[in-house]
């Protein structure tokens, strides 16, 4: 069956299904016909014990992706959560207790959103305006009261312009750069602790605000833990929390120092806390926390008086995976519309030849490919629909299409050009894009893609000091990807914008989209790596917003090659690896697993200037994991985070979205 026929049939079936199921007007996209509770006030005899009472935090960016706690009553492992009818990904939904769940917020649009919980039998309850998608979003959304936190400030409505002034609370932010109408990068000023409003003051005196946009803290980050407070001067307070529920871990063993005979050791109280005090307690320290139900965690080389560590259970809680009766678990978004070509100024028709002109190269045909932008920059998008000149075109409407896509916030774009008859080569000539689509599972939207921009721009990229290649040990090749960063709409990475080479120097990316029109608020981004076919060793650089063309890539972190142990046991429990003197990482993450089973044993976070550590011997300590027998493997990853000092490390910085470079290697060993 022809692909158009298949998708059309699927589209009609899904449309009929959702129309039939949505005749109640319920904005979740379907309704079982059961009574619902609106704003948590029971009606029609609904069980009042099933309610949503609170979302914490109750606001965030339109891109979604943040983890929130849903509080209420009557939840179970099959309960589903929706934000204005958009399904929170069930694979990232964690049922904790009948009164608490953790979910990942889906993408949305600026403004308040109704939060809906739905049971497996279809019963629903709503919290009207339970969550707000912010007009302005700061990432990260918290930082130290001493200032100096590097933040990206997003405006989904593209409200930034030259001459604007910005404020956090009553303090003006003066250290900032306008990247585009949708993005400002800034460094926070010092401020008293607490949540503050972000204010954008326009040149005409008008002010736009987002409440509780940023939180200044005076200890560790209240949401993401890590290091905080002041330099160590006589005491260190440690708080230990379960990484899933953020609940205190009572009775966890805490050791300050690398020696199990250290005078600074003890167990956490019911609040998950323990404090060590001594007049001589100063300078950089090593801290280890262990409990027999959790992976061991260490922080090495820190100088912070407040430490909050998250312990990861060796057996994590299961996610909600039950289905909702009558509703498929994998429901996609639907986009229906047409593609048209600019024939003359402001005139759009079925004529390809202005945008994809004659002559057509021998052995080629004119083709238009439609794609969806993606939420992650490291994956290029396959085409979701293909048109040729022989495809059916309706005069005045264009070439119709029906797309089945991943739900969320995204753009769709079409590339028109010449494709070889064997399908192996595609030469793009022109493009069109539709921005700011926010579509939930099972929802249908209309879109018209106007192809009117030629792809005539070339972008030069210069690779400087990447790690040397080694055809035997690796890395074996350089791979560089030129990306479009669309902000809230995600990323565009084309397969023909990936260049591989075995030489350094200048790379040229042809047939690029120019940043005008629908892309005027977009920026170029770039990802480059010295890779080893998906294995160790590797080194990667990512530039999120490129301001200067040609692009210079000179932030490669040197590969942290294990020196000892390799194969056998560590001498005196010491682990060492090669340092990175050219680009010093912010921190080094070391993870020790059983081999080949891969079971977690120990994770360490080291100050970036360190290239060795001593692993404490905890075998004499009761109630903690002891050394596994057999083979093990230690993974070493050096990570660079712009503008971050190690003593301000929080767990948020384990996300690649904050990195500009990382490199990794590993080796087997045994005790």
C-alpha positions in Angstrom: 0.0 0.0 0.0 1.3 3.5 -0.8 2.6 5.4 2.2 0.1 8.3 1.7 -2.7 5.8 1.8 -1.5 4.1 5.0 -1.0 7.4 6.8 -4.3 8.7 5.5 -6.1 5.6 6.8 -4.3 5.9 10.1 -5.2 9.6 10.3 -8.9 8.9 9.6 -9.1 6.0 12.2 -7.4 8.1 14.9 -9.5 11.2 14.1 -12.7 9.2 14.3 -11.5 7.6 17.6 -10.7 10.9 19.3 -13.8 12.7 18.0 -15.9 9.8 19.3 -14.1 9.8 22.6 -14.0 13.6 23.1 -17.7 14.6 22.7 -17.7 15.7 26.4 -15.4 18.5 25.7 -12.8 17.2 28.2 -9.4 18.5 27.2 -7.5 15.4 27.9 -8.4 14.1 24.5 -10.6 11.3 25.7 -13.3 10.6 28.3 -14.4 7.3 29.6 -17.9 8.6 30.3 -17.3 8.4 34.1 -18.0 11.4 36.3 -15.1 13.8 36.8 -14.1 16.1 39.6 -13.5 19.7 38.6 -11.0 21.8 40.6 -11.0 19.0 43.1 -14.6 19.6 44.1 -16.5 16.3 43.8 -19.6 16.2 41.7 -22.0 13.5 40.5 -21.0 11.1 43.3 -17.3 11.0 42.4 -15.1 9.5 45.1 -13.7 12.6 46.9 -10.7 10.6 48.0 -9.3 10.9 44.5 -8.0 14.4 44.2 -5.1 16.5 42.9 -4.2 19.1 45.6 -0.8 20.5 44.6 1.9 20.5 42.0 5.4 21.3 43.2 7.0 23.3 41.7 3.9 24.7 40.1 5.5 26.5 37.2 8.3 26.1 34.6 9.4 26.5 31.0 7.2 25.9 28.0 9.7 23.3 26.8 8.7 21.1 29.7 11.2 18.4 30.8 11.2 19.4 34.5 10.3 16.9 37.2 7.5 17.9 39.5 5.8 16.2 42.5 2.0 15.7 42.2 0.3 15.6 45.6 -3.3 14.5 46.3 -5.2 11.4 47.3 -6.1 8.1 45.7 -3.2 7.7 43.3 -2.0 4.2 42.3 0.6 2.8 39.9 -1.8 3.1 37.0 -2.6 6.8 37.5 -1.8 9.0 34.5 -1.2 12.8 34.6 -2.0 15.4 32.0 -1.1 19.1 31.7 -3.9 20.9 29.7 -4.6 17.6 28.0 -1.0 16.8 27.1 0.1 13.4 28.5 3.0 13.4 31.0 5.3 10.6 29.6 4.3 7.4 31.5 7.8 6.0 31.2 9.0 8.9 33.3 6.1 8.8 35.8 7.0 7.4 39.2 4.3 6.3 41.6 5.6 6.9 45.2 2.6 6.6 47.4 -1.2 7.1 47.2 -0.7 10.8 48.0 2.4 11.5 45.8 3.7 10.9 42.3 6.7 12.4 40.4 6.2 13.2 36.7 8.1 14.9 33.9 6.2 18.0 32.7 5.3 17.9 28.9 5.8 20.9 26.7 3.1 23.5 26.7 2.2 27.1 25.9 2.7 30.3 28.0 0.0 30.6 30.7 -1.9 28.5 33.3 -2.6 24.8 32.6 -5.1 22.5 34.1 -3.6 19.4 35.7 -5.6 16.2 35.4 -5.1 12.8 37.1 -6.8 9.8 35.5 -7.3 6.4 37.0 -7.1 3.1 35.1 -10.9 3.0 35.1 -11.1 6.4 33.4 -12.1 8.4 36.4 -10.6 11.9 36.3 -10.0 14.7 38.7 -8.7 18.2 37.8 -6.8 21.0 39.4 -7.6 24.1 37.4 -4.6 26.4 36.9 -2.5 23.8 38.8 0.6 24.6 36.7 1.8 27.7 34.9 4.1 27.7 31.8 6.2 30.8 32.4 6.4 33.8 30.1 10.2 33.9 30.9 12.3 31.0 32.0 15.7 31.0 33.7 17.9 27.9 33.4 19.1 27.0 35.9 16.3 28.5 38.0 18.3 28.7 41.3 21.8 29.7 42.4 23.9 30.9 45.2 23.2 34.2 47.0 26.8 35.2 46.2 25.9 35.5 42.5 27.9 34.3 39.6 25.5 31.7 38.3 25.4 31.6 34.5 21.8 31.4 33.3 20.0 31.2 30.0 16.8 33.4 30.0 14.2 32.3 27.4 11.3 34.2 26.0 9.0 31.9 24.1 7.1 35.0 22.9 10.3 36.6 21.5 10.1 39.7 23.6 13.8 40.6 24.0 15.3 43.5 22.1 18.2 45.9 22.2 18.0 48.4 25.0 16.0 46.1 27.4 16.9 46.1 31.1 16.4 43.0 33.2 16.0 42.6 37.0 16.1 39.7 39.5 14.0 41.0 42.4 15.0 44.6 42.9 18.5 44.1 41.6 19.4 44.9 38.0 21.3 42.3 36.0 24.0 44.2 34.1 26.2 41.3 33.0 24.1 39.9 30.1 24.2 39.4 26.4 21.2 39.5 24.0 21.6 36.4 21.8 18.3 36.6 19.9 14.7 37.8 20.5 14.1 34.6 22.4 17.3 34.3 24.4 19.5 36.2 26.8 22.5 34.8 28.6 23.5 36.4 31.9 25.4 36.1 35.1 23.4 36.6 38.3 24.3 39.4 40.7 24.6 38.8 44.5 21.2 38.8 46.2 19.6 38.0 49.6 18.2 34.4 49.8 14.7 33.7 48.6 12.6 33.4 45.4 12.6 36.5 43.2 10.6 37.9 40.3 12.2 38.3 36.9 11.4 41.6 35.3 11.9 42.7 31.7 11.8 46.5 31.4 11.3 47.7 27.8 12.7 50.9 26.3 9.2 52.4 26.4 9.0 51.9 30.2 6.6 48.9 30.1 7.5 46.0 32.4 6.9 42.3 31.9 7.3 39.9 34.8 7.5 36.2 35.8 6.9 35.6 39.5 9.2 33.2 41.4 11.5 32.9 38.4 14.7 32.4 40.3 15.7 31.3 43.8 18.8 32.5 45.6 19.9 30.1 48.3 22.4 30.4 51.2 23.1 26.6 51.7 22.9 23.9 49.1 20.5 24.1 46.2 17.1 23.2 47.7 16.0 21.4 44.6 19.2 19.9 43.3 21.4 19.4 46.3 25.2 19.3 45.9 27.6 21.8 47.5 26.9 25.2 49.1 27.2 27.4 52.1 30.6 28.9 52.9 34.2 27.6 52.8 34.8 25.0 55.5 35.7 26.8 58.8 35.2 24.3 61.7 32.2 22.3 60.6 30.5 20.5 57.7 26.8 19.6 57.7 25.8 16.7 55.5 22.2 16.0 54.4 21.4 12.6 52.7 18.3 12.2 50.6 16.8 9.4 48.5 17.4 10.4 44.8 13.8 9.4 43.8 11.6 10.7 46.6 14.0 13.3 47.9 13.2 11.9 51.3 15.7 11.8 54.2 17.8 8.6 54.5 18.1 7.8 58.2 21.0 5.7 59.4 23.3 6.3 56.4 27.0 6.0 57.1 29.0 9.2 56.5 32.8 9.4 56.4 34.8 12.6 56.1 38.2 11.7 54.8 39.6 8.7 52.9 40.5 6.6 56.0 37.8 4.6 57.7 39.6 5.4 61.0 38.8 9.1 60.6 37.4 10.8 63.7 34.8 12.4 61.4 32.3 9.6 60.8 28.8 8.8 61.9 25.2 8.1 60.9 22.5 10.4 59.7 19.6 11.3 62.0 15.8 11.0 61.1 16.2 14.2 59.0 19.0 12.5 57.0 21.6 14.9 58.6 24.9 14.7 60.4 27.3 17.5 61.4 31.1 17.2 61.9 32.8 19.9 64.0 36.4 20.6 64.9 38.5 23.8 65.2 41.0 22.1 62.8 38.4 21.3 60.1 39.3 23.5 57.2 40.3 23.2 53.5 39.3 20.7 50.8 37.9 17.4 51.9 36.6 14.0 50.8 33.2 12.9 51.8 31.6 9.4 51.4 28.1 8.3 52.2 27.0 4.6 52.2 23.9 2.5 53.0 23.4 -1.1 52.1 20.3 -0.3 50.1 22.0 2.3 48.0 25.0 2.9 45.7 27.9 4.5 47.6 28.6 8.2 46.7 31.8 10.3 47.3 32.6 14.0 46.8 36.4 14.5 46.5 38.2 17.9 46.8 35.4 20.2 47.9 35.5 23.2 50.3 31.8 23.8 51.2 30.3 23.8 54.6 26.9 22.5 53.4 26.6 19.2 51.4 23.4 17.5 50.2 24.0 14.1 48.6 21.4 12.0 46.8 21.7 8.3 47.2 20.4 6.1 44.3 18.6 2.8 45.4 20.3 -0.4 44.2 16.7 -1.5 43.3 15.0 1.6 42.0 11.2 2.1 42.3 9.2 1.0 39.3 7.6 3.5 37.0 3.8 3.5 36.2 3.4 1.2 33.2 -0.2 0.1 33.3 -2.5 1.0 30.4 -5.7 3.0 30.4 -8.6 0.8 29.1 -9.6 1.7 25.6 -6.7 4.0 24.9 -3.4 2.9 23.2 -0.3 3.4 25.2 1.6 4.8 22.2 -0.6 7.7 20.9 1.1 10.0 18.6 0.4 13.6 17.6 -1.2 14.3 14.2 -0.4 17.2 11.8 -2.5 17.6 8.6 -1.9 20.3 6.0 -0.1 21.1 2.8 3.2 22.1 1.2 3.2 25.1 -1.3 6.0 26.8 -3.2 6.6 30.5 -3.6 6.1 31.1 -7.3 6.3 34.9 -7.2 6.4 37.4 -4.3 3.4 36.5 -2.0 2.1 34.0 -4.5 2.2 30.3 -3.6 1.3 27.5 -6.0 2.2 23.9 -6.9 5.1 25.1 -9.1 8.5 23.7 -7.8 10.7 25.3 -10.5 11.3 28.7 -8.9 12.6 27.2 -5.7 14.1 24.0 -7.2 15.1 25.3 -10.7 15.9 23.6 -13.9 17.9 21.9 -15.1 17.4 18.8 -12.9 20.7 17.0 -12.7 20.9 13.8 -14.7 19.8 10.8 -12.6 17.9 13.0 -10.2 14.3 14.1 -9.5 12.7 16.9 -7.6 11.8 15.8 -4.1 10.5 17.5 -0.9 11.1 15.9 2.5 9.2 16.8 5.7 10.8 16.5 9.1 10.1 17.2 12.8 12.5 19.1 15.0 13.7 17.0 17.9 14.2 17.7 21.6 17.8 16.6 21.7 20.6 17.9 19.6 22.5 14.6 19.2 20.0 12.8 16.9 19.3 13.7 13.3 15.7 13.5 12.2 14.6 11.0 9.6 12.0 12.3 7.1 8.4 11.7 8.1 6.9 12.4 4.7 8.2 12.6 1.1 6.7 14.3 -1.9 7.7 14.3 -5.6 6.4 16.4 -8.5 4.2 13.5 -9.5 2.4 13.6 -6.1 -1.1 14.9 -6.1 -1.5 18.6 -5.8 -4.7 20.6 -5.2 -4.7 24.0 -6.8 -5.1 26.7 -4.3 -4.3 24.2 -1.4 -1.0 22.6 -2.3 0.4 19.1 -1.8 -1.5 17.5 1.1 0.1 15.6 3.9 -0.8 13.8 7.0 2.0 13.4 9.6 2.3 11.1 12.6 4.7 12.6 15.0 6.1 12.6 18.6 3.9 14.8 20.8 5.3 17.9 22.5 6.6 21.3 21.4 8.3 21.3 18.0 8.6 22.7 14.5 8.0 20.9 11.2 10.1 21.8 8.2 10.4 20.8 4.6 13.5 20.6 2.4 13.0 20.8 -1.3 15.8 19.7 -3.7 17.2 17.0 -6.0 17.3 13.4 -5.0 19.2 10.7 -7.0 16.9 8.1 -8.4 18.5 5.4 -6.3 17.6 7.5 -3.2 21.2 7.7 -1.9 21.9 11.4 -2.5 19.8 14.4 -1.6 20.8 18.0 -2.5 18.6 20.6 -0.7 17.9 23.8 -2.5 15.0 25.5 -0.5 13.1 25.1 2.7 10.0 26.2 4.7 9.3 25.9 8.4 6.3 26.1 10.7 7.2 27.0 14.3 5.7 26.8 17.8 3.5 23.7 17.4 2.5 22.3 20.8 0.5 19.0 20.3 -0.4 16.4 22.8 -0.9 12.6 22.3 -3.8 12.0 19.9 -4.3 15.7 19.1 -4.6 17.0 15.6 -3.3 20.3 14.2 -3.3 21.9 10.8 -0.2 23.5 9.2 0.8 24.9 5.9 4.5 24.8 5.0 5.5 27.6 2.6 8.8 26.9 0.8 10.3 30.2 -0.1 13.8 30.4 1.4 16.8 29.3 -0.6 19.6 27.3 1.1 22.6 29.1 -0.1 24.6 29.8 3.0 28.0 28.1 3.8 29.3 27.9 7.4 33.0 27.3 8.2 34.1 25.4 11.3 37.7 25.2 12.5 38.7 22.3 14.8 41.6 23.4 17.1 43.5 21.0 19.3 41.2 18.0 19.3 42.6 14.8 20.9 45.0 12.9 18.5 43.5 9.9 16.7 44.8 6.4 17.3 43.6 3.7 14.8 44.2 0.9 17.3 43.2 2.3 20.7 41.0 5.1 19.5 39.6 7.6 19.0 39.6 6.8 15.3 37.7 9.8 13.7 36.4 13.3 14.1 32.7 13.9 13.6 31.2 17.4 13.6 27.5 18.3 13.4 26.1 21.8 12.6 22.8 22.2 14.3 20.0 24.8 14.5 18.9 25.7 18.0 15.2 26.7 17.8 14.8 27.3 21.6 11.5 26.0 22.8 10.9 24.3 19.5 13.9 22.0 19.9 16.7 21.3 17.4 17.2 20.7 13.7 20.1 18.3 12.9 20.2 17.2 9.3 22.0 14.1 8.1 23.8 16.2 5.4 25.1 18.6 8.1 27.3 15.9 9.7 30.9 16.0 8.5 33.5 13.3 9.3 37.3 13.6 8.9 40.6 12.3 10.1 42.3 15.7 9.8 42.0 18.9 11.9 41.5 22.3 10.3 38.6 24.0 8.5 35.4 22.2 7.6 32.8 23.7 5.3 29.0 23.0 5.7 27.1 23.8 2.5 23.4 24.3 1.8 22.6 25.8 5.2 19.4 27.6 6.4 19.9 31.3 6.9 18.8 32.7 10.2 16.1 35.0 8.8 12.3 35.1 8.7 10.8 32.2 10.7 14.4 31.4 11.9 15.3 35.0 13.0 15.3 33.9 16.7 17.2 30.7 16.1 20.9 30.3 16.6 23.5 27.9 15.2 24.8 25.3 17.6 27.6 22.8 17.1 28.6 19.4 18.3 32.0 17.9 17.6 33.6 14.7 18.8 36.7 12.6 18.6 35.0 9.2 18.7 35.7 5.5 18.8 32.7 4.1 17.1 30.5 4.5 20.2 33.1 3.0 22.6 35.8 4.5 24.9 37.8 6.6 24.5 36.1 9.8 23.3 36.0 13.6 23.7 33.1 15.8 22.8 32.4 19.5 22.5 29.0 21.2 22.4 28.4 24.9 21.7 24.8 25.7 22.5 24.6 29.2 21.0 27.1 30.2 18.4 27.6 34.0 18.1 30.5 34.2 15.7 30.9 32.8 12.2 33.3 31.1 11.3 33.0 28.8 14.3 36.1 27.9 16.3 36.0 24.7 18.3 38.9 24.8 20.8 37.4 23.4 24.0 38.2 19.7 23.7 38.8 18.1 27.1 41.7 15.7 27.0 40.8 12.1 27.5 41.2 10.8 31.1 43.0 7.6 30.4 43.2 5.2 33.4 46.7 4.7 34.6 46.0 2.5 37.6 44.4 0.1 38.2 44.1 -1.5 34.8 43.3 -5.2 34.9 44.5 -5.9 38.5 43.8 -4.4 41.9 44.5 -0.8 42.9 47.8 -0.2 44.8 47.0 1.1 48.3 43.4 1.7 47.1 44.6 4.6 44.8 43.0 5.2 41.4 44.8 7.5 38.9 44.2 8.8 35.4 45.8 11.2 33.0 45.0 14.9 33.7 43.7 17.5 31.2 46.0 20.6 31.4 44.8 22.4 28.3 41.1 22.5 29.2 40.7 21.8 32.9 37.3 20.2 33.5 34.9 21.5 36.1 34.5 18.1 37.7 35.3 14.4 37.0 32.7 11.7 37.5 33.9 8.2 38.3 31.5 5.3 38.3 32.5 1.8 39.4 30.3 -1.1 38.3 30.6 -4.9 38.4 31.8 -6.4 35.2 30.3 -7.7 33.0 27.1 -7.5 35.0 27.1 -3.7 35.2 25.6 -3.5 38.7 26.2 -0.2 40.5 28.7 0.0 43.3 30.2 3.5 43.8 30.0 6.9 42.2 32.5 9.7 42.9 32.6 13.4 41.9 36.1 14.9 41.9 37.3 18.5 41.7 38.4 19.0 38.0 42.0 19.6 38.9 42.4 16.2 40.5 43.5 13.1 38.6 43.7 10.6 41.4 41.8 9.6 44.5 41.9 6.9 47.3 38.8 4.7 47.6 38.0 4.2 51.3 38.0 0.6 52.5 34.5 0.2 54.1 34.6 -3.6 54.5 34.8 -3.2 58.3 31.7 -1.0 58.4 28.3 -2.6 59.1 25.3 -1.7 57.0 27.1 -0.6 53.9 27.9 -2.4 50.6 31.2 -4.3 50.8 33.6 -4.8 47.9 32.1 -7.0 45.2 34.0 -10.2 44.3 35.1 -10.8 40.7 35.6 -8.3 37.9 34.8 -4.6 38.1 35.1 -1.6 35.7 35.8 2.0 36.4 34.4 4.7 34.1 36.2 8.1 34.2 34.4 11.1 32.6 35.9 14.6 32.7 33.1 17.3 32.4 33.4 21.0 31.7 30.5 23.3 32.7 30.8 27.0 31.6 31.1 29.5 34.5 30.7 26.8 37.2 33.0 26.5 40.2 33.2 23.0 41.7 32.3 24.2 45.2 28.9 25.3 43.7 28.3 21.8 42.1 24.7 20.6 42.1 23.1 17.5 40.7 21.5 19.5 37.9 24.9 19.8 36.3 25.0 16.0 35.6 22.7 16.9 32.6 24.5 17.3 29.3 22.4 20.4 28.6 24.8 22.4 30.8 28.0 21.0 29.5 30.3 22.5 26.8 32.7 19.5 26.8 33.4 16.1 28.2 35.7 13.2 27.6 35.7 9.6 28.9 37.6 6.4 29.1 37.6 3.3 31.4 39.4 0.2 32.4 38.6 -3.2 34.1 40.1 -4.1 37.5 39.4 -6.2 40.5 40.0 -5.9 44.2 
